[in-house]
Amino acid sequence: MTLSFGALQNWVVSFSRDRASAFDVTYHYMCDVGSKVLAVAKIVLVNPNTNKQTTKQMVEIAQSECHGYSIIGLTARDGASLITNEMALSNSASAVFDLKSDIERILPAGVIVSAFGDPGRDALANALTVPVVGIAQSAARVAGANGRRFAIVTTTPDLVEAIKLRMASYVGGEQLTSVHLTRGDLEETMQSEELLADRLREAALTAIREDGVEAIVIGGGPLAVAGRRIAKDLAVPVVEPIPSAVQWLEELVQSRS
């Protein structure tokens, strides 16, 4: 029987206050067919920082791009509320791997690691039997398709070298032309979605003007909402890491079925 998800879908959002469980935001995507309720396969989105509001926002974006999967958000129990330097990025890799048992209990079809440095992705991929993708990895795959040259716009100066190193492992040659930073104080920028969007737009326009890039990558999970806002204002495609990860993970899952 073929199901129409449009008329049948029922969203249930649950918030758990049990910090030990790490289940902060869960979108259960279900189909109500007559008297039967059929649960759809699950994808886990892991937020490597400790900000549950960020988890909620990233899950919402992932779910809006997802076709027939329930996105379940997990938040790191320990670490930084915003990953702004290489030490915090390194520490978050352990926090991501510490969620392995939680992930296994969910029995997901796949996992997204939703911080731009992909912390803990490699270790999780080696430990789990399902596909695990990182949002930086996924964005590089889209942005660098067919040898396209691209720039990354982001907010964290202390992560620029780590971003370049990570991207070099994903794309070849000189495809990543530059990493452009938002101007101003980082804390001030992150306190306002409007200000964040304005400064990301400014950085993206600079990258297009100075480097002649063919695509812009939004360099960070917490930047996802603002990144969506600026896409319509730019003359080149904006690659959103979370939707890129969802699309690729769906392809990987389907290829295994």
C-alpha positions in Angstrom: 0.0 0.0 0.0 1.3 3.5 -0.9 1.0 6.1 1.8 0.4 9.8 1.2 2.5 11.5 3.9 0.9 14.9 3.3 -2.6 14.2 4.6 -1.6 11.5 7.1 1.4 13.0 8.9 1.1 13.8 12.6 3.8 15.7 14.4 4.5 15.1 18.0 7.2 17.2 19.7 8.4 16.0 23.1 10.9 17.7 25.3 12.7 15.7 27.9 14.2 17.4 31.0 16.2 14.3 32.0 19.7 15.5 31.3 21.1 12.1 31.6 19.1 10.8 28.7 20.3 13.4 26.2 17.0 13.2 24.4 16.2 16.9 24.2 14.1 17.3 21.1 12.4 14.4 19.4 10.2 14.8 16.3 8.2 11.6 15.9 7.0 11.5 12.3 4.1 9.0 12.1 1.4 8.0 9.7 -2.1 7.4 11.0 -3.8 4.8 8.7 -7.3 4.0 9.9 -6.8 2.6 13.4 -3.1 1.8 12.9 -0.2 4.1 13.6 2.9 3.4 11.7 6.2 4.8 13.0 8.6 5.9 10.3 12.3 5.0 10.4 14.5 7.3 12.5 17.5 9.5 11.9 19.6 10.8 14.8 21.0 14.3 14.7 23.7 14.8 17.2 24.5 18.3 18.5 28.1 18.3 19.7 27.6 21.4 21.8 25.4 21.6 25.0 22.9 24.1 23.7 19.4 22.5 23.6 17.8 25.4 21.8 20.4 24.9 19.0 19.5 21.2 18.9 15.8 22.1 18.5 16.5 24.6 15.6 18.8 22.1 13.8 16.3 19.3 14.2 13.5 21.5 12.7 15.6 22.3 9.7 16.6 18.6 9.2 13.0 17.5 9.5 11.8 20.1 7.0 14.2 18.5 4.5 13.5 14.9 5.4 11.2 12.6 3.5 9.7 9.8 5.6 12.1 9.8 8.5 11.7 10.9 12.1 14.6 13.2 13.2 15.6 12.6 16.8 17.9 15.2 18.3 20.6 14.4 20.9 22.6 17.0 22.7 26.1 16.5 24.1 25.9 16.1 27.9 29.3 17.9 28.5 31.4 20.5 26.8 30.8 24.0 25.4 27.5 25.6 24.7 29.1 27.0 21.5 32.2 25.5 19.9 34.6 28.4 19.2 38.1 27.0 19.4 40.1 23.9 18.6 40.2 22.7 22.2 36.4 22.8 22.4 36.1 21.1 19.1 38.4 18.3 20.2 36.6 17.9 23.5 33.3 17.7 21.7 34.4 14.6 19.8 34.5 12.7 23.0 31.1 14.1 24.0 29.7 12.9 20.7 31.1 9.4 21.1 29.7 9.3 24.6 26.2 9.3 23.0 26.9 6.0 21.3 24.7 3.9 23.7 21.9 6.4 23.4 22.1 6.2 19.6 22.1 2.4 19.6 19.0 2.3 21.8 17.1 4.4 19.2 18.0 2.0 16.4 18.3 4.7 13.8 18.7 4.2 10.1 21.6 6.7 10.2 23.3 9.5 12.1 24.1 13.2 11.4 26.9 14.9 13.4 25.8 18.5 13.3 28.8 20.6 14.0 31.0 22.0 11.2 34.2 20.3 12.3 32.4 16.9 12.3 33.7 16.1 15.8 33.4 12.4 16.6 32.1 11.4 13.2 34.9 9.1 12.3 34.8 7.3 15.6 31.0 6.9 15.5 31.2 5.7 11.9 33.6 3.0 12.9 31.6 1.9 15.9 28.1 1.9 14.5 26.6 -0.3 11.8 24.6 2.5 10.2 25.8 5.4 8.0 27.2 8.4 9.9 27.7 11.7 8.1 29.0 15.1 9.2 27.6 18.4 8.1 31.0 19.7 7.0 31.6 16.5 5.0 28.2 16.7 3.4 28.5 20.4 2.6 31.9 19.8 1.0 30.4 17.0 -1.2 27.8 19.4 -2.5 29.8 22.6 -2.8 32.8 20.8 -4.4 30.7 18.8 -7.0 32.3 18.9 -10.5 35.3 20.8 -9.2 33.3 23.8 -8.2 35.2 26.5 -6.3 33.6 27.7 -3.0 34.2 29.7 0.1 33.0 29.2 3.7 31.5 31.9 5.8 31.6 31.5 9.5 31.9 33.2 12.8 34.8 31.6 14.7 38.3 32.8 13.9 39.9 30.3 16.2 38.5 27.4 14.1 39.6 28.6 10.6 42.7 26.4 10.5 40.7 23.4 11.7 38.0 24.0 9.1 40.6 24.3 6.3 42.3 21.1 7.4 39.0 19.2 7.6 37.9 20.5 4.2 41.2 19.4 2.7 40.4 15.8 3.6 37.1 16.1 1.8 37.8 18.0 -1.4 40.7 18.2 -3.7 43.1 20.9 -5.0 42.2 24.5 -4.5 38.4 24.2 -4.5 38.1 25.8 -1.1 39.3 29.3 -2.0 38.9 31.0 1.4 37.2 31.1 4.8 35.5 34.5 5.4 34.6 35.6 9.0 31.8 37.7 10.2 32.9 41.1 11.5 32.5 42.2 15.1 32.3 40.5 18.4 31.4 36.8 18.2 29.2 36.8 21.3 27.3 39.9 20.1 26.9 38.4 16.7 25.4 35.2 18.0 22.9 36.9 20.3 20.7 38.1 17.4 19.6 36.0 14.4 19.1 39.2 12.5 22.6 40.5 13.2 24.0 37.1 12.5 22.3 37.0 9.1 23.4 40.5 8.2 27.1 39.7 9.0 27.0 36.3 7.3 25.5 38.0 4.2 28.3 40.7 4.3 31.0 38.0 4.6 29.4 36.0 1.7 29.3 39.1 -0.6 32.9 39.7 0.2 33.8 36.2 -0.8 31.9 36.4 -4.1 33.4 39.8 -4.9 37.0 39.1 -4.0 37.4 35.4 -4.8 34.9 34.8 -7.6 33.6 31.7 -5.9 30.8 29.6 -7.4 29.2 28.6 -4.1 29.0 29.7 -0.5 29.0 27.2 2.4 27.5 28.2 5.7 30.2 27.1 8.2 28.3 25.9 11.3 25.3 24.1 12.6 24.2 27.0 14.9 24.3 29.2 11.8 21.7 27.2 10.0 18.7 29.5 10.5 20.6 32.6 9.6 22.1 30.9 6.6 18.7 30.1 5.2 17.7 33.8 5.5 20.6 35.0 3.3 20.4 32.5 0.5 17.9 34.5 -1.6 20.2 37.6 -1.4 23.3 36.0 -3.1 24.1 35.5 -6.8 25.6 32.0 -6.2 24.2 28.9 -4.6 24.3 28.8 -0.8 25.1 25.3 0.5 23.4 24.6 3.8 25.2 21.8 5.7 22.2 20.3 7.5 20.0 19.8 4.4 23.1 18.5 2.5 23.6 16.0 5.3 20.0 14.9 5.3 19.9 14.4 1.5 23.1 12.4 1.5 22.2 10.3 4.5 18.8 9.4 2.9 20.7 8.3 -0.2 23.1 6.2 1.8 20.2 4.6 3.8 18.2 3.8 0.6 21.3 2.3 -1.1 21.5 -0.2 1.8 17.9 -1.3 1.6 
